[in-house]
Amino acid sequence: MRPIRVYADTSIYGGCFDEEFSDASTRFFERVRSGRFLLVTSPLVAQEVALAPREVLDLFTSLLARMQIVPVTSEAENLQQAYVEAGIVLPSAKTDALHVAIATVSGCSMIVSWNFRHIVHFRRMAQYNLVNLSRGYPQIAIFSPAEVIEDENEDL
């Protein structure tokens, strides 16, 4: 089976060290290591992780060989601005919109996040995809790790 191209925002790395999110985050990265997911990241995630506690940075670093690092392009920045102009997020949350834009323009099938306020939110997901479609981009699936780690056929 071909791996699914997945952009993981910064919250997933930190989630491994948070009691509430550790199980699903850890299992997500197990799926990355097993080849189920092709992990995509960006310099934006690297910058944010650099400010996180040491164990988060160590996890990120341990996964570098399994990551594809995509650049923050003007194309992604333009899409980010379109999200802000559409009112999906306020300018104060434009970094969150940039994660979605980077994932979209780099051809990811999905983005995973624990950010339920600005990314994994039922209204915002639809709005991100409306902007994507209006600008000629495909829709992107937006999930929490808990939603992508289970597969009823996985043990078959």
Summary of the structure (lengths in Angstrom):
residues: 156
radius of gyration: 14.8
end to end distance: 13.5
largest distance: 46.3
contacts: 469
relative contact order: 0.18
helix: 53%
strand: 12%
